[in-house]
């Protein structure tokens, strides 16, 4: 089976088994709020982020409110997530930049999004794929890294290089969906510790089945 055939089969099986996806981040009602929630999720769990965003966005619903507040006020509101001091600074600066350079409108391209403080390609891709349905790239999170390497789709460790490898073999219309499928499978079956290889429906198309002893 060629790589392209194997990739096609992997995608078909994943889509059959995970027809719906519910993102881990739940409390947002605008692209700006999803952007902030995604920034907050770096090195934090979705559960941690969700525990603060409902109240956070009731107090700080827009870039104008964040920008008119102090960094200490923002820190106090997000202190339950990891690296909250750095994230508070990013959010404050990001909000000011959105106001000054984009009239408070969240840009819709990766090139513009990654100019914002605290926004990398993963965050930009999450926002573009999940809110705007724009597929410029693939959001590479820990699940995507793990599954891509285990299934022999990349031998890279750098997320940006992994994204490039995946873009070369995954049809562009699947880029937005791919992250969701890998997250679903990573949580349910292809876990970081003790993956359930023997009962995995991808067993016939995964080249590393049987040698994963993590």
PELIN-V416377 format. One record per pair of residues at least 12 apart in sequence whose ideal C-beta (glycine too) atoms are under 8 Angstrom apart, sorted by the first residue. I is the first residue (numbers start at 1). GAP is how many residues later the second one is. D is the distance in whole Angstrom. If there is no record, write none. Layout:
# PELIN-V416377
i=I gap=GAP d=D
i=I gap=GAP d=D
This chain:
# PELIN-V416377
i=1 gap=204 d=7
i=3 gap=166 d=6
i=4 gap=165 d=7
i=6 gap=199 d=5
i=7 gap=146 d=7
i=7 gap=162 d=5
i=7 gap=163 d=7
i=9 gap=196 d=5
i=10 gap=141 d=7
i=10 gap=192 d=6
i=10 gap=195 d=5
i=11 gap=159 d=8
i=11 gap=163 d=6
i=11 gap=167 d=8
i=11 gap=170 d=7
i=13 gap=188 d=6
i=13 gap=189 d=6
i=13 gap=192 d=7
i=14 gap=167 d=4
i=14 gap=168 d=8
i=14 gap=170 d=8
i=14 gap=171 d=6
i=14 gap=188 d=8
i=15 gap=162 d=7
i=15 gap=166 d=7
i=17 gap=168 d=8
i=17 gap=184 d=6
i=18 gap=162 d=7
i=18 gap=163 d=6
i=18 gap=166 d=4
i=18 gap=167 d=7
i=21 gap=156 d=8
i=21 gap=159 d=4
i=21 gap=160 d=7
i=21 gap=162 d=7
i=21 gap=163 d=6
i=23 gap=23 d=8
i=23 gap=107 d=6
i=23 gap=157 d=8
i=24 gap=17 d=8
i=24 gap=22 d=3
i=24 gap=23 d=8
i=24 gap=26 d=8
i=24 gap=159 d=8
i=25 gap=12 d=5
i=25 gap=13 d=7
i=25 gap=16 d=6
i=25 gap=21 d=6
i=25 gap=24 d=6
i=25 gap=25 d=7
i=25 gap=28 d=8
i=26 gap=20 d=8
i=26 gap=24 d=5
i=26 gap=27 d=8
i=27 gap=23 d=6
i=27 gap=26 d=4
i=27 gap=27 d=4
i=27 gap=30 d=7
i=28 gap=25 d=7
i=28 gap=29 d=7
i=29 gap=28 d=7
i=30 gap=31 d=8
i=30 gap=32 d=8
i=31 gap=75 d=4
i=31 gap=96 d=6
i=31 gap=100 d=5
i=31 gap=101 d=7
i=32 gap=30 d=7
i=32 gap=31 d=6
i=32 gap=66 d=7
i=32 gap=72 d=8
i=32 gap=74 d=5
i=33 gap=20 d=7
i=33 gap=24 d=5
i=33 gap=28 d=7
i=34 gap=92 d=8
i=34 gap=93 d=6
i=34 gap=96 d=7
i=34 gap=97 d=5
i=35 gap=59 d=8
i=35 gap=71 d=6
i=35 gap=84 d=7
i=35 gap=88 d=7
i=35 gap=92 d=5
i=36 gap=17 d=8
i=36 gap=20 d=8
i=36 gap=21 d=8
i=36 gap=30 d=8
i=36 gap=55 d=6
i=36 gap=58 d=8
i=37 gap=12 d=6
i=37 gap=16 d=5
i=38 gap=85 d=5
i=38 gap=88 d=5
i=38 gap=89 d=6
i=39 gap=48 d=6
i=39 gap=51 d=6
i=39 gap=52 d=7
i=39 gap=55 d=7
i=39 gap=79 d=5
i=39 gap=80 d=7
i=39 gap=84 d=6
i=40 gap=12 d=8
i=40 gap=13 d=7
i=40 gap=38 d=6
i=40 gap=41 d=5
i=40 gap=47 d=6
i=41 gap=40 d=8
i=42 gap=40 d=8
i=42 gap=41 d=7
i=42 gap=45 d=7
i=42 gap=76 d=8
i=42 gap=81 d=7
i=43 gap=39 d=5
i=43 gap=40 d=6
i=44 gap=37 d=4
i=44 gap=38 d=4
i=44 gap=39 d=8
i=48 gap=32 d=6
i=48 gap=33 d=5
i=48 gap=34 d=7
i=49 gap=32 d=6
i=51 gap=29 d=6
i=52 gap=25 d=7
i=52 gap=26 d=6
i=52 gap=28 d=5
i=52 gap=29 d=7
i=55 gap=22 d=8
i=56 gap=21 d=5
i=56 gap=22 d=7
i=59 gap=18 d=7
i=60 gap=14 d=7
i=60 gap=17 d=7
i=62 gap=42 d=7
i=63 gap=31 d=8
i=63 gap=32 d=4
i=63 gap=33 d=8
i=63 gap=35 d=5
i=63 gap=36 d=5
i=63 gap=41 d=5
i=64 gap=31 d=8
i=64 gap=35 d=6
i=64 gap=40 d=7
i=66 gap=25 d=6
i=66 gap=26 d=6
i=66 gap=29 d=4
i=67 gap=25 d=7
i=67 gap=28 d=4
i=67 gap=29 d=5
i=67 gap=32 d=6
i=69 gap=23 d=7
i=71 gap=17 d=5
i=71 gap=18 d=6
i=71 gap=21 d=5
i=72 gap=16 d=8
i=74 gap=14 d=4
i=74 gap=17 d=6
i=74 gap=18 d=6
i=75 gap=13 d=4
i=78 gap=13 d=8
i=86 gap=32 d=8
i=87 gap=31 d=7
i=89 gap=28 d=7
i=90 gap=27 d=5
i=90 gap=28 d=3
i=91 gap=27 d=7
i=93 gap=24 d=4
i=93 gap=25 d=8
i=94 gap=22 d=5
i=94 gap=23 d=5
i=94 gap=24 d=6
i=94 gap=25 d=7
i=97 gap=18 d=8
i=97 gap=19 d=6
i=97 gap=20 d=7
i=98 gap=18 d=7
i=106 gap=21 d=7
i=108 gap=20 d=7
i=108 gap=24 d=5
i=108 gap=26 d=6
i=109 gap=19 d=8
i=109 gap=25 d=8
i=109 gap=27 d=7
i=110 gap=14 d=5
i=110 gap=15 d=7
i=110 gap=18 d=7
i=110 gap=26 d=5
i=110 gap=27 d=6
i=113 gap=14 d=7
i=113 gap=15 d=7
i=121 gap=16 d=6
i=121 gap=18 d=8
i=121 gap=19 d=8
i=121 gap=38 d=7
i=121 gap=39 d=6
i=121 gap=42 d=7
i=122 gap=17 d=5
i=122 gap=18 d=6
i=122 gap=19 d=6
i=122 gap=37 d=6
i=124 gap=12 d=8
i=124 gap=13 d=8
i=125 gap=12 d=5
i=125 gap=13 d=6
i=125 gap=14 d=4
i=125 gap=15 d=8
i=125 gap=38 d=8
i=125 gap=50 d=8
i=125 gap=54 d=8
i=126 gap=13 d=5
i=126 gap=53 d=8
i=128 gap=48 d=8
i=129 gap=46 d=7
i=129 gap=47 d=4
i=129 gap=50 d=7
i=130 gap=46 d=7
i=133 gap=43 d=7
i=135 gap=37 d=6
i=135 gap=38 d=7
i=135 gap=40 d=4
i=135 gap=41 d=5
i=136 gap=39 d=8
i=137 gap=26 d=6
i=137 gap=30 d=7
i=137 gap=38 d=6
i=138 gap=25 d=5
i=138 gap=28 d=5
i=138 gap=29 d=6
i=138 gap=32 d=7
i=138 gap=37 d=5
i=138 gap=40 d=6
i=138 gap=41 d=6
i=139 gap=40 d=4
i=140 gap=19 d=4
i=140 gap=20 d=8
i=140 gap=22 d=5
i=140 gap=23 d=5
i=140 gap=26 d=8
i=140 gap=39 d=8
i=141 gap=38 d=7
i=141 gap=42 d=7
i=142 gap=44 d=8
i=142 gap=50 d=8
i=143 gap=36 d=8
i=143 gap=39 d=5
i=143 gap=40 d=5
i=143 gap=42 d=8
i=143 gap=43 d=3
i=143 gap=44 d=7
i=143 gap=47 d=8
i=144 gap=18 d=7
i=144 gap=22 d=8
i=144 gap=34 d=7
i=144 gap=35 d=6
i=144 gap=38 d=5
i=144 gap=39 d=8
i=145 gap=12 d=8
i=145 gap=14 d=6
i=145 gap=17 d=6
i=146 gap=40 d=6
i=146 gap=44 d=7
i=146 gap=46 d=6
i=147 gap=35 d=5
i=147 gap=38 d=6
i=147 gap=39 d=6
i=147 gap=43 d=5
i=148 gap=14 d=6
i=148 gap=17 d=7
i=148 gap=18 d=6
i=148 gap=34 d=8
i=149 gap=13 d=8
i=150 gap=40 d=6
i=150 gap=45 d=7
i=150 gap=56 d=7
i=150 gap=58 d=5
i=150 gap=62 d=7
i=151 gap=51 d=7
i=151 gap=54 d=8
i=151 gap=55 d=5
i=151 gap=56 d=7
i=151 gap=57 d=7
i=152 gap=54 d=8
i=152 gap=55 d=4
i=152 gap=56 d=7
i=153 gap=12 d=7
i=153 gap=13 d=6
i=153 gap=16 d=7
i=154 gap=12 d=7
i=166 gap=12 d=7
i=185 gap=17 d=8
i=189 gap=12 d=8
i=190 gap=12 d=8
i=192 gap=22 d=7
i=193 gap=21 d=6
i=194 gap=20 d=7
i=195 gap=17 d=6
i=195 gap=19 d=7
i=197 gap=12 d=5
i=197 gap=13 d=7
i=197 gap=15 d=6
